[in-house]
Amino acid sequence: MNIGFSKLTKQEKIDVILAELNCSEKVGLVDTEYKEEALQKRFENFSENTIANFHLPYGVAPNFLIDKKEYILPMVTEESSVVAAAAKAAKFWSQHGGFQTKIESMIKIGHIYCTFDLDKKILFKIFENSKEILLNKTIEITKRMDERGGGIESLQLKTLPGLKNTYKIILKVKTCDAMGANFINSTLENIAENFNEIMCDQYFENHFEIIFSILSNYTPECVVSSKVSLKMDDFQIDGMNSVDFFKKFKKAIDIAKFDTDRAVTHNKGIMNGIDSLVLATGNDFRAIEACAHAYAARSGRYTSLTNAEIENDIFSFSIELPISIGTIGGLTKLHPLATLSLDLLDNPSARVLMGIIASLGLAQNFSAVRSLITTGIQKGHMRMHLLNILGQFDASEEQVKVAKDFFSDKVVSYSSVRSFLIEHSQSI
């Protein structure tokens, strides 16, 4: 591999990759680029050593009624059953009052880690005496955020349990409609630099050291909840009496609350929906994933992000989780489909988008558990997966049509589809 790979032209990089693959054709790289040169260049600048665009399906889930407002939600995912499940749940709950959301808090956090090998009382005293100076030094950085109603909420120093002579300065901020990563990191580095100068001025440079400064993707004070509820009247759900259905549903949620083995898969299903919308709006799904799973384990035991209750014949289903996102900055205005997604959602504030995302996660979980306690997860999942399996066998349009009819009331599997095509066409 060429040591100066990043300095090669795009075509030279492609040639290196093709040489590694021992082929001369651009297999998988053909027709992935945008025809508009400026747009393609923008995409290439999103990352390093870009040689192609990697496309994922951009779908939509209609019928969402969230806080009395109707939405069509954009979803970027390669799994069709995820979109179908979200839409199905949305339609059901739109007939029962829809989703109600609540923002619990909007605080984001960053840390400065440092060491001090003398009496900690000295460090805490200097920090408290210097706090106002440190905050004043950030005014140029925080000015615009302050004007928008955000900015620094608090600054405090704490010991770091388990590590000798190690401390962290905790910065809490509000970033309004921005995700705020650059703002938080810039503010942290400014505080760290100035506090280090203060310690050096007081001749503690040989005893004090800044280790690093960074925002935290764990935001337990930037929390949103979403809830649905209905009266369990005598009606049918997938062939079950509604009372029996919701009692069984609650038991399934309780299992996820008390069994970590189930909770991991349970929450993964929730994130199927959340990640797809986060990605569609140009936000960082990796950060939200990490934060959600950490939040699920905040009690010391990993558990379900959703909760179900039955009281006085009222079934309630809810989710609570931290979501740190933005509707301005980053890719939200650079990626054309991210911009389209926000337009489709009527250009929501960060607060509103948090509620929409949480509601999608709740809908996703409702559909998954509904399938589990009725038909089983494979029936609907594999039926949606049928087209992918047929695609692997390069089935013709006629074969696809016949197969869809044949498997309309049958369990789909890779082997059953293969056998069907062999039996009916002898083409494999």
C-alpha positions in Angstrom: 0.0 0.0 0.0 1.3 3.4 -0.9 2.6 5.3 2.2 1.4 8.6 0.8 -2.1 7.3 -0.1 -4.0 10.4 1.0 -1.9 12.5 -1.4 -2.9 10.4 -4.4 -5.6 11.6 -6.8 -9.0 9.9 -6.6 -8.3 7.8 -9.7 -4.9 6.8 -8.3 -6.5 5.7 -5.1 -9.0 3.6 -7.1 -6.2 2.1 -9.1 -4.4 1.0 -5.8 -7.6 -0.6 -4.5 -8.2 -2.4 -7.8 -4.6 -3.7 -7.7 -5.2 -5.0 -4.2 -8.3 -6.8 -5.5 -6.4 -8.1 -8.5 -9.0 -6.8 -10.9 -9.2 -4.1 -13.5 -12.9 -3.2 -13.4 -14.4 -0.8 -10.9 -16.7 -3.4 -9.5 -19.2 -1.8 -7.1 -17.9 1.7 -7.9 -19.8 2.2 -11.1 -22.6 4.7 -11.2 -22.3 5.7 -7.5 -21.3 9.3 -8.1 -23.5 12.3 -8.5 -23.6 13.8 -12.0 -23.3 17.3 -10.5 -19.5 17.8 -10.0 -19.9 20.3 -7.1 -22.3 18.0 -5.2 -20.0 15.0 -5.7 -17.0 17.1 -4.4 -19.0 18.0 -1.3 -19.7 14.3 -0.6 -16.0 13.5 -1.0 -15.1 16.2 1.5 -17.3 14.6 4.1 -14.6 11.9 4.7 -11.0 11.0 3.9 -9.7 9.0 1.0 -13.2 8.9 -0.6 -13.4 6.7 -3.8 -17.1 6.2 -4.1 -20.5 6.9 -2.6 -22.1 4.2 -0.5 -25.9 4.4 -0.9 -28.5 3.2 1.5 -32.3 3.2 0.9 -34.1 6.4 1.9 -37.7 5.4 2.9 -40.5 7.1 4.7 -43.0 6.0 7.4 -46.3 7.8 7.2 -49.2 8.1 9.7 -47.3 9.4 12.7 -49.4 11.6 15.0 -47.0 13.2 17.5 -48.2 15.9 19.9 -51.3 16.3 17.8 -49.3 17.0 14.6 -49.1 14.6 11.7 -45.7 13.6 10.3 -44.2 11.5 7.6 -40.8 10.3 9.0 -37.7 9.8 6.8 -35.8 6.7 7.5 -32.4 5.6 6.2 -32.0 1.8 6.6 -31.2 -1.3 4.5 -33.9 -3.3 6.3 -37.3 -3.0 4.8 -39.1 -4.5 7.8 -38.0 -1.6 10.0 -39.8 1.0 7.9 -42.9 -1.3 7.5 -43.0 -1.9 11.2 -42.8 1.8 12.1 -45.6 2.7 9.7 -47.8 -0.1 11.0 -47.3 1.0 14.6 -47.8 4.7 13.7 -51.2 3.9 12.0 -52.4 1.9 15.0 -51.5 4.7 17.5 -52.8 7.5 15.3 -56.2 5.9 15.8 -55.7 6.0 19.6 -54.5 9.5 20.3 -51.0 9.3 18.9 -47.7 9.9 20.7 -47.3 12.5 23.5 -43.7 13.7 24.2 -42.0 15.6 26.9 -38.5 17.1 27.2 -37.2 16.4 30.6 -34.0 18.5 30.2 -31.6 19.9 27.6 -28.2 19.9 29.3 -25.1 18.6 27.5 -21.8 17.9 29.2 -18.1 18.1 28.6 -15.1 17.3 30.8 -11.5 18.4 31.4 -9.4 15.6 33.0 -6.4 16.6 35.1 -4.0 15.4 37.8 -2.8 17.1 41.0 -0.4 15.3 43.4 -0.7 17.6 46.4 -3.6 18.1 48.9 -6.8 18.2 46.9 -8.1 21.0 49.1 -5.5 23.3 47.5 -6.8 22.4 44.0 -10.5 22.9 44.9 -9.7 26.2 46.6 -7.8 27.6 43.5 -10.6 26.3 41.2 -13.4 28.0 43.2 -11.4 31.2 43.4 -10.7 31.1 39.6 -14.1 30.0 38.3 -15.4 33.5 37.5 -12.1 34.3 35.7 -12.4 31.1 33.7 -16.0 31.8 32.7 -15.1 35.4 31.7 -12.4 34.1 29.4 -14.9 32.1 27.4 -17.1 35.1 26.5 -15.9 35.4 22.9 -16.6 31.7 22.3 -20.0 31.6 24.0 -21.3 35.0 22.9 -23.4 33.8 19.9 -24.7 30.8 21.8 -25.7 33.1 24.7 -27.6 35.3 22.3 -29.6 32.3 21.1 -30.6 31.4 24.6 -27.9 28.8 25.3 -24.5 28.9 26.8 -22.7 27.7 30.0 -25.0 26.5 32.8 -22.4 25.4 35.3 -18.7 24.6 35.9 -17.6 22.3 38.7 -14.6 20.3 39.8 -14.9 16.7 41.1 -12.5 13.9 42.1 -12.4 10.9 39.8 -13.1 7.8 41.9 -10.7 4.9 41.4 -7.8 7.0 40.0 -5.3 8.5 42.4 -4.8 12.3 42.1 -7.1 12.5 39.1 -9.9 15.0 38.8 -12.4 16.2 36.2 -13.8 19.7 35.6 -17.5 19.3 34.5 -18.9 21.8 32.0 -22.7 21.8 31.5 -24.1 23.8 28.6 -27.2 24.4 26.5 -26.6 24.4 22.8 -30.1 25.3 21.5 -30.7 23.8 18.1 -27.1 22.9 17.5 -25.7 19.5 18.5 -22.8 21.6 19.8 -19.8 19.4 19.7 -17.4 22.0 18.3 -18.8 24.6 20.7 -18.4 22.4 23.7 -14.9 21.3 22.8 -13.7 24.8 22.0 -15.1 26.0 25.3 -13.4 23.2 27.2 -10.0 23.8 25.6 -10.3 27.5 26.5 -11.0 26.7 30.1 -8.3 24.1 30.3 -5.7 26.4 28.9 -6.5 29.2 31.2 -6.8 27.0 34.3 -3.4 25.6 33.5 -1.9 29.1 33.3 -3.5 29.9 36.7 -1.9 26.8 38.2 1.5 27.7 36.7 1.2 31.3 38.0 0.8 29.9 41.5 3.9 27.6 41.0 2.1 24.3 40.8 3.2 23.5 37.3 5.3 20.5 38.6 2.3 19.1 40.4 -0.6 19.8 38.0 -1.2 18.6 34.5 -4.1 18.8 32.0 -4.6 15.3 30.5 -7.3 16.1 27.9 -10.6 17.9 27.2 -13.6 16.5 25.4 -17.3 16.6 25.3 -19.2 13.6 26.6 -21.6 11.6 24.4 -23.3 10.5 27.6 -26.0 13.1 28.2 -28.2 11.9 31.0 -29.5 15.5 31.4 -30.6 15.8 27.8 -33.6 13.5 28.1 -36.9 13.1 26.2 -39.8 10.8 26.8 -42.7 9.6 24.5 -45.9 7.9 25.6 -49.0 6.3 24.1 -52.0 5.0 26.0 -55.5 3.6 25.4 -58.4 2.0 27.2 -58.4 -1.8 26.8 -61.9 -2.1 25.4 -63.1 -5.4 23.9 -61.5 -5.3 20.4 -59.2 -7.6 18.5 -55.5 -7.2 17.8 -54.0 -9.8 15.4 -56.7 -12.3 16.4 -56.3 -11.7 20.2 -58.7 -10.1 22.6 -57.2 -6.6 23.4 -57.1 -7.3 27.2 -55.2 -10.6 26.6 -52.9 -8.9 24.1 -51.9 -6.0 26.3 -51.4 -8.3 29.4 -49.1 -10.5 27.3 -47.4 -7.4 25.8 -46.7 -6.0 29.3 -45.2 -9.3 30.3 -42.8 -9.2 27.3 -41.7 -5.7 28.3 -41.2 -6.8 31.9 -39.0 -9.7 30.7 -36.8 -7.1 28.9 -36.6 -5.0 32.1 -35.4 -7.9 34.2 -33.4 -10.1 31.7 -30.3 -8.5 30.2 -30.1 -11.1 27.5 -33.4 -10.0 26.2 -32.9 -6.3 26.9 -30.0 -6.0 24.5 -32.0 -7.3 21.6 -35.1 -5.4 22.8 -33.2 -2.1 22.8 -31.4 -2.9 19.5 -34.8 -3.0 17.9 -35.6 0.4 19.3 -32.4 1.8 17.8 -33.3 0.3 14.4 -35.8 3.1 14.1 -34.0 5.8 16.0 -30.7 5.3 14.1 -32.6 5.5 10.7 -34.1 8.8 11.5 -31.0 10.2 13.1 -29.0 9.3 10.0 -31.7 10.7 7.7 -31.4 14.1 9.4 -27.6 14.3 9.3 -27.0 13.6 12.9 -24.5 11.3 14.7 -26.3 7.9 15.2 -23.1 6.4 16.8 -23.2 8.9 19.6 -26.9 8.4 20.2 -26.4 4.6 20.2 -23.6 4.8 22.8 -25.6 7.2 25.0 -28.8 5.2 24.8 -27.1 1.9 25.9 -25.2 3.6 28.7 -28.5 5.1 29.9 -30.1 1.7 29.8 -27.4 0.6 32.3 -27.4 3.6 34.5 -28.9 1.6 37.5 -25.9 -0.7 37.3 -27.8 -3.3 35.4 -28.6 -3.2 31.6 -32.4 -3.0 31.1 -35.2 -2.0 28.8 -35.5 1.6 27.5 -39.3 1.1 27.3 -41.9 0.5 30.0 -45.5 -0.8 30.0 -48.1 -0.3 32.6 -51.8 -1.4 33.0 -53.9 0.5 35.5 -57.7 0.8 35.7 -58.0 -0.9 32.3 -55.7 1.7 30.8 -52.6 0.4 28.9 -49.7 2.8 28.8 -46.4 2.3 26.9 -43.5 4.7 27.2 -39.9 5.3 26.4 -37.3 7.6 28.1 -33.8 8.1 26.7 -31.2 10.8 26.2 -30.9 12.2 22.7 -28.3 14.9 21.8 -29.0 16.1 18.3 -29.0 19.3 16.2 -31.1 20.8 13.5 -28.5 23.4 12.4 -24.8 23.0 11.6 -22.9 19.8 10.6 -24.4 17.8 7.8 -27.9 19.2 8.3 -27.3 21.9 5.6 -24.6 20.2 3.6 -26.2 16.9 2.8 -29.1 17.4 0.4 -31.2 14.5 1.8 -30.6 15.7 5.4 -32.0 19.0 4.4 -34.9 17.3 2.7 -35.6 15.3 5.8 -35.8 18.4 8.0 -38.0 20.0 5.4 -40.3 16.9 5.5 -40.5 17.3 9.3 -41.4 21.0 8.9 -38.0 22.1 10.0 -38.3 21.2 13.7 -36.3 22.6 16.6 -33.9 20.3 18.3 -36.5 19.9 21.1 -39.2 18.8 18.7 -36.9 16.5 16.8 -36.0 14.8 20.0 -39.6 14.0 20.6 -40.1 12.7 17.0 -37.0 10.4 17.3 -38.2 9.1 20.7 -41.7 8.4 19.3 -40.2 6.5 16.4 -38.2 4.3 18.8 -41.4 3.6 20.8 -43.3 2.7 17.6 -40.5 0.4 16.5 -40.6 -1.4 19.8 -44.3 -1.7 19.8 -44.3 -3.4 16.4 -41.5 -5.7 17.3 -43.1 -6.9 20.6 -46.5 -7.2 18.9 -45.0 -9.6 16.3 -43.2 -11.6 19.0 -46.3 -12.2 21.1 -48.6 -13.0 18.1 -47.3 -14.3 14.7 -43.6 -14.5 15.7 -40.9 -12.2 14.4 -39.9 -14.3 11.3 -43.2 -14.2 9.5 -43.3 -10.5 8.8 -39.5 -10.0 8.8 -38.8 -12.7 6.3 -41.7 -11.8 4.0 -40.2 -8.3 3.8 -36.8 -10.0 3.2 -38.2 -12.1 0.3 -37.2 -9.5 -2.3 -33.6 -9.4 -1.0 -33.3 -13.2 -1.2 -34.8 -13.2 -4.8 -32.3 -10.6 -5.7 -29.4 -12.8 -4.5 -30.7 -15.4 -7.1 -31.1 -12.8 -9.8 -34.7 -13.7 -10.2 -36.6 -12.2 -13.1 -39.6 -9.9 -12.7 -41.9 -12.8 -13.5 -40.2 -15.1 -11.0 -40.5 -12.3 -8.3 -44.2 -11.9 -9.1 -44.9 -15.7 -8.8 -42.8 -16.0 -5.7 -44.6 -13.2 -3.9 -47.9 -14.9 -4.5 -46.6 -18.3 -3.5 -45.0 -17.1 -0.2 -47.9 -14.8 0.8 -49.1 -17.3 3.4 -45.9 -19.3 3.9 -42.7 -18.9 6.0 -39.8 -17.4 3.9 -36.3 -18.7 4.2 -33.2 -18.8 2.0 -33.5 -22.5 1.4 -37.3 -22.4 0.7 -36.9 -19.6 -1.9 -34.1 -21.5 -3.6 -36.2 -24.7 -3.7 -39.1 -22.8 -5.1 -37.1 -21.3 -7.9 -35.5 -24.6 -8.8 -38.8 -26.3 -8.8 -40.6 -23.7 -10.9 -38.0 -22.5 -13.2 -34.9 -24.8 -13.1 -32.9 -21.5 -13.6 -30.5 -21.9 -10.7 
